[in-house]
Amino acid sequence: MPTISLDRTDVLLLDQLQRAGRQTNAELAERVNLSPSACLRRVQRLERDGVIAGYRAEVDPERLGLGLQAFVRVQLNHHDSAAIAAFGEFVNTWDEVVACHALTGDMDYLLHVVVRDLEHFSRFLLDRLLNQAGVDDVNSSFVLRTVKAFRGLPLPARSSG
Protein backbone atom coordinates (compact mmCIF):
# COMPACT_ATOMS: atom_id res chain seq x y z
CA MET A 1 0.00 0.00 0.00
CA PRO A 2 1.57 3.31 -1.02
CA THR A 3 2.32 5.96 1.58
CA ILE A 4 0.23 9.11 1.25
CA SER A 5 2.10 12.42 1.10
CA LEU A 6 1.04 14.66 3.98
CA ASP A 7 1.76 18.35 4.35
CA ARG A 8 2.03 20.26 7.63
CA THR A 9 -1.71 21.02 7.73
CA ASP A 10 -2.65 17.37 7.12
CA VAL A 11 -0.44 16.33 10.04
CA LEU A 12 -2.03 19.01 12.26
CA LEU A 13 -5.50 17.77 11.30
CA LEU A 14 -4.59 14.16 12.08
CA ASP A 15 -3.03 15.18 15.39
CA GLN A 16 -6.16 17.06 16.42
CA LEU A 17 -8.52 14.29 15.31
CA GLN A 18 -6.50 11.66 17.21
CA ARG A 19 -6.75 13.82 20.34
CA ALA A 20 -10.45 14.68 20.05
CA GLY A 21 -12.29 13.03 17.18
CA ARG A 22 -15.65 14.41 18.21
CA GLN A 23 -14.89 18.09 17.81
CA THR A 24 -16.93 20.01 15.28
CA ASN A 25 -15.51 20.96 11.90
CA ALA A 26 -15.57 24.63 13.01
CA GLU A 27 -13.53 23.81 16.14
CA LEU A 28 -11.09 21.71 14.13
CA ALA A 29 -10.71 24.42 11.48
CA GLU A 30 -9.93 27.01 14.14
CA ARG A 31 -7.33 24.76 15.80
CA VAL A 32 -5.46 24.20 12.52
CA ASN A 33 -5.93 27.73 11.19
CA LEU A 34 -8.15 26.91 8.18
CA SER A 35 -11.56 28.04 7.01
CA PRO A 36 -14.30 25.52 7.85
CA SER A 37 -14.86 24.67 4.16
CA ALA A 38 -11.12 24.10 3.50
CA CYS A 39 -10.87 22.01 6.67
CA LEU A 40 -13.83 19.86 5.65
CA ARG A 41 -12.38 19.28 2.17
CA ARG A 42 -9.04 18.18 3.64
CA VAL A 43 -10.64 15.82 6.17
CA GLN A 44 -12.82 14.30 3.44
CA ARG A 45 -9.72 13.79 1.27
CA LEU A 46 -7.89 12.10 4.17
CA GLU A 47 -10.93 9.83 4.65
CA ARG A 48 -11.23 9.08 0.92
CA ASP A 49 -7.49 8.29 0.69
CA GLY A 50 -7.81 5.88 3.62
CA VAL A 51 -5.50 7.84 5.93
CA ILE A 52 -8.44 8.26 8.31
CA ALA A 53 -9.75 4.72 8.54
CA GLY A 54 -12.73 5.43 10.81
CA TYR A 55 -13.98 6.98 14.03
CA ARG A 56 -14.82 5.30 17.31
CA ALA A 57 -15.42 6.06 20.96
CA GLU A 58 -12.80 5.25 23.57
CA VAL A 59 -14.63 3.16 26.16
CA ASP A 60 -13.42 2.53 29.72
CA PRO A 61 -13.36 -1.28 30.13
CA GLU A 62 -13.75 -1.13 33.93
CA ARG A 63 -16.97 0.90 33.63
CA LEU A 64 -18.32 -2.04 31.60
CA GLY A 65 -17.25 -4.59 34.21
CA LEU A 66 -14.24 -5.73 32.17
CA GLY A 67 -11.63 -5.57 34.90
CA LEU A 68 -9.04 -8.04 33.63
CA GLN A 69 -6.76 -7.68 30.63
CA ALA A 70 -4.22 -10.22 29.45
CA PHE A 71 -1.75 -10.66 26.65
CA VAL A 72 -1.74 -14.22 25.42
CA ARG A 73 1.02 -15.57 23.18
CA VAL A 74 -0.15 -18.45 21.01
CA GLN A 75 1.85 -21.05 19.13
CA LEU A 76 0.19 -23.18 16.46
CA ASN A 77 1.19 -26.78 15.85
CA HIS A 78 0.88 -26.39 12.04
CA HIS A 79 1.81 -23.41 9.91
CA ASP A 80 0.16 -24.25 6.61
CA SER A 81 -2.23 -21.76 5.04
CA ALA A 82 -5.34 -23.73 6.10
CA ALA A 83 -4.31 -23.76 9.79
CA ILE A 84 -3.45 -20.06 9.74
CA ALA A 85 -6.74 -19.18 8.05
CA ALA A 86 -8.74 -21.32 10.48
CA PHE A 87 -7.09 -19.70 13.50
CA GLY A 88 -7.77 -16.24 12.09
CA GLU A 89 -11.43 -17.09 11.55
CA PHE A 90 -11.82 -18.33 15.13
CA VAL A 91 -10.07 -15.30 16.62
CA ASN A 92 -12.40 -12.96 14.74
CA THR A 93 -15.44 -14.60 16.38
CA TRP A 94 -14.19 -14.15 19.95
CA ASP A 95 -15.38 -10.86 21.48
CA GLU A 96 -12.86 -11.19 24.32
CA VAL A 97 -10.00 -10.76 21.83
CA VAL A 98 -9.76 -7.02 21.11
CA ALA A 99 -6.56 -7.31 19.05
CA CYS A 100 -4.53 -10.09 17.46
CA HIS A 101 -1.11 -9.75 15.90
CA ALA A 102 0.95 -12.30 13.97
CA LEU A 103 4.51 -12.34 15.35
CA THR A 104 8.02 -13.32 14.50
CA GLY A 105 9.98 -15.38 17.03
CA ASP A 106 9.04 -18.37 19.12
CA MET A 107 5.29 -17.63 19.31
CA ASP A 108 2.98 -17.13 16.35
CA TYR A 109 0.34 -14.71 17.67
CA LEU A 110 -0.18 -12.15 20.40
CA LEU A 111 -3.78 -11.75 21.58
CA HIS A 112 -4.99 -8.82 23.68
CA VAL A 113 -7.83 -10.28 25.75
CA VAL A 114 -10.28 -8.23 27.85
CA VAL A 115 -12.64 -10.07 30.24
CA ARG A 116 -14.61 -9.56 33.45
CA ASP A 117 -12.42 -11.53 35.82
CA LEU A 118 -10.12 -14.51 36.23
CA GLU A 119 -13.02 -16.98 35.99
CA HIS A 120 -14.09 -15.45 32.65
CA PHE A 121 -10.48 -15.64 31.44
CA SER A 122 -10.22 -19.27 32.53
CA ARG A 123 -13.40 -20.18 30.60
CA PHE A 124 -12.13 -18.30 27.53
CA LEU A 125 -8.77 -20.06 27.69
CA LEU A 126 -10.05 -23.57 28.36
CA ASP A 127 -13.29 -23.58 26.36
CA ARG A 128 -12.28 -21.52 23.36
CA LEU A 129 -8.57 -20.96 22.83
CA LEU A 130 -7.14 -24.30 23.96
CA ASN A 131 -10.12 -26.10 22.47
CA GLN A 132 -9.26 -24.62 19.07
CA ALA A 133 -7.71 -27.27 16.85
CA GLY A 134 -4.21 -26.27 15.90
CA VAL A 135 -3.21 -24.45 19.10
CA ASP A 136 -0.06 -26.06 20.45
CA ASP A 137 0.96 -23.75 23.30
CA VAL A 138 -0.17 -20.56 25.06
CA ASN A 139 1.54 -18.25 27.48
CA SER A 140 -0.47 -15.60 29.34
CA SER A 141 0.56 -12.38 31.07
CA PHE A 142 -1.93 -10.29 33.03
CA VAL A 143 -1.94 -6.50 32.99
CA LEU A 144 -1.22 -5.14 36.47
CA ARG A 145 -1.61 -1.52 35.43
CA THR A 146 -1.42 0.46 32.23
CA VAL A 147 1.54 2.82 32.17
CA LYS A 148 0.77 4.27 28.74
CA ALA A 149 -2.40 3.56 26.78
CA PHE A 150 -2.79 3.96 23.04
CA ARG A 151 -3.21 7.66 22.29
CA GLY A 152 -2.87 7.65 18.55
CA LEU A 153 -0.20 6.87 16.00
CA PRO A 154 3.09 8.75 15.84
CA LEU A 155 2.70 11.23 13.02
CA PRO A 156 5.37 12.33 10.54
CA ALA A 157 7.40 15.35 11.51
CA ARG A 158 5.59 18.51 10.61
CA SER A 159 7.25 19.74 7.48
CA SER A 160 6.74 23.20 6.12
CA GLY A 161 4.30 23.61 3.29
C-alpha positions in Angstrom: 0.0 0.0 0.0 1.6 3.3 -1.0 2.3 6.0 1.6 0.2 9.1 1.3 2.1 12.4 1.1 1.0 14.7 4.0 1.8 18.3 4.3 2.0 20.3 7.6 -1.7 21.0 7.7 -2.7 17.4 7.1 -0.4 16.3 10.0 -2.0 19.0 12.3 -5.5 17.8 11.3 -4.6 14.2 12.1 -3.0 15.2 15.4 -6.2 17.1 16.4 -8.5 14.3 15.3 -6.5 11.7 17.2 -6.8 13.8 20.3 -10.4 14.7 20.0 -12.3 13.0 17.2 -15.6 14.4 18.2 -14.9 18.1 17.8 -16.9 20.0 15.3 -15.5 21.0 11.9 -15.6 24.6 13.0 -13.5 23.8 16.1 -11.1 21.7 14.1 -10.7 24.4 11.5 -9.9 27.0 14.1 -7.3 24.8 15.8 -5.5 24.2 12.5 -5.9 27.7 11.2 -8.2 26.9 8.2 -11.6 28.0 7.0 -14.3 25.5 7.9 -14.9 24.7 4.2 -11.1 24.1 3.5 -10.9 22.0 6.7 -13.8 19.9 5.6 -12.4 19.3 2.2 -9.0 18.2 3.6 -10.6 15.8 6.2 -12.8 14.3 3.4 -9.7 13.8 1.3 -7.9 12.1 4.2 -10.9 9.8 4.7 -11.2 9.1 0.9 -7.5 8.3 0.7 -7.8 5.9 3.6 -5.5 7.8 5.9 -8.4 8.3 8.3 -9.8 4.7 8.5 -12.7 5.4 10.8 -14.0 7.0 14.0 -14.8 5.3 17.3 -15.4 6.1 21.0 -12.8 5.2 23.6 -14.6 3.2 26.2 -13.4 2.5 29.7 -13.4 -1.3 30.1 -13.7 -1.1 33.9 -17.0 0.9 33.6 -18.3 -2.0 31.6 -17.3 -4.6 34.2 -14.2 -5.7 32.2 -11.6 -5.6 34.9 -9.0 -8.0 33.6 -6.8 -7.7 30.6 -4.2 -10.2 29.5 -1.8 -10.7 26.6 -1.7 -14.2 25.4 1.0 -15.6 23.2 -0.2 -18.5 21.0 1.8 -21.0 19.1 0.2 -23.2 16.5 1.2 -26.8 15.8 0.9 -26.4 12.0 1.8 -23.4 9.9 0.2 -24.3 6.6 -2.2 -21.8 5.0 -5.3 -23.7 6.1 -4.3 -23.8 9.8 -3.4 -20.1 9.7 -6.7 -19.2 8.0 -8.7 -21.3 10.5 -7.1 -19.7 13.5 -7.8 -16.2 12.1 -11.4 -17.1 11.5 -11.8 -18.3 15.1 -10.1 -15.3 16.6 -12.4 -13.0 14.7 -15.4 -14.6 16.4 -14.2 -14.1 20.0 -15.4 -10.9 21.5 -12.9 -11.2 24.3 -10.0 -10.8 21.8 -9.8 -7.0 21.1 -6.6 -7.3 19.0 -4.5 -10.1 17.5 -1.1 -9.7 15.9 1.0 -12.3 14.0 4.5 -12.3 15.3 8.0 -13.3 14.5 10.0 -15.4 17.0 9.0 -18.4 19.1 5.3 -17.6 19.3 3.0 -17.1 16.4 0.3 -14.7 17.7 -0.2 -12.1 20.4 -3.8 -11.7 21.6 -5.0 -8.8 23.7 -7.8 -10.3 25.8 -10.3 -8.2 27.8 -12.6 -10.1 30.2 -14.6 -9.6 33.4 -12.4 -11.5 35.8 -10.1 -14.5 36.2 -13.0 -17.0 36.0 -14.1 -15.5 32.7 -10.5 -15.6 31.4 -10.2 -19.3 32.5 -13.4 -20.2 30.6 -12.1 -18.3 27.5 -8.8 -20.1 27.7 -10.0 -23.6 28.4 -13.3 -23.6 26.4 -12.3 -21.5 23.4 -8.6 -21.0 22.8 -7.1 -24.3 24.0 -10.1 -26.1 22.5 -9.3 -24.6 19.1 -7.7 -27.3 16.9 -4.2 -26.3 15.9 -3.2 -24.5 19.1 -0.1 -26.1 20.4 1.0 -23.8 23.3 -0.2 -20.6 25.1 1.5 -18.2 27.5 -0.5 -15.6 29.3 0.6 -12.4 31.1 -1.9 -10.3 33.0 -1.9 -6.5 33.0 -1.2 -5.1 36.5 -1.6 -1.5 35.4 -1.4 0.5 32.2 1.5 2.8 32.2 0.8 4.3 28.7 -2.4 3.6 26.8 -2.8 4.0 23.0 -3.2 7.7 22.3 -2.9 7.6 18.5 -0.2 6.9 16.0 3.1 8.7 15.8 2.7 11.2 13.0 5.4 12.3 10.5 7.4 15.3 11.5 5.6 18.5 10.6 7.3 19.7 7.5 6.7 23.2 6.1 4.3 23.6 3.3 
